[in-house]
Amino acid sequence: MPRPPHCTIFDGTSDSLPEGCWLVELAGVDGRRYAYRVYAARTALPGDLFWSALHHHDEGPLPRAFDLFDTALIRPIS
């Protein structure tokens, strides 16, 4: 049975924010790094944060990002 999504990308349309904010940087196949702000609980798993940012990136017009967890930088921001 699939798990419900644990993290969401904040699109600016809601006034209520979850309790934590994370910066997730993905390595692109073009040599650039793409940064995404992911709002999720402070107890969110790094893998959930990574996949949330990667799926959001894949929906956009930018060049592909590597789907390798080890290439991502994940850190909490205030």
N, C-alpha and C positions, 0 to 999 in steps of 0.2 A: 504494500500500500504506500503510495507516495506521501512524503512528509509535506505539511504546509510550508510555504516560504517563511524563513526565519528573519530575513532582512529585506528591506525595500530601499529603492533609490528615491530620495526626496525630490519631487519635481517642482516644489514651490507653490503648489495649489492648496495646501493645507496649512492651517495656523498651528496645529498641534504637532509637536515633534516627539519622537521616541526619546528615551533617556540618554542614548549615547550617539556619538558621531565618530565615524572612522574615515580615514583617508586610505584609499586602495589605489595603488599605482600598478598599471598593467604594462608589460613590455609589448610593443607592437612589432609586427614583422618588418616594418619600415625603419626600425632603429629608434623610434621615438617612444616616449613613455606617456601613457594616458592616465590621468588622475581622476578618480571619482570619489565623491563624498557619499558614504553609505550610512544611513541612520538605522541603528539597531541597538539592541540591549548591550550593556557593557559585558555581559556574559556570552555574547554571540561567539560562535566558533569561527576561527579564521577561514576555514573552508567555505562556510556559508557566506561570509563577507566577500571572499574571492569570487564565488560563482554568481553572486548577486551583481557585482560590478562587471564581470565578464559577459553575462547575459544582456545587461544594459548596453554594453559596448557593441556587442554583435548586432543589436537592433538598429544601430546608427549607421551613418554613411562613411565612417572612418575606416582606414585599412584594418585588416584583422589584427587581433592581439593573440599572443601565444596563450594557449590554454594550459600552461604549465604553472602549477601552484608556486614552485620554487622561484619563478621569475617575478613574482609580485611582491610589492612592499606594502605591508599593512600596518597602520599605526593609529592609535586613538588621537582624536583632536577634540578640543573643548567646544 
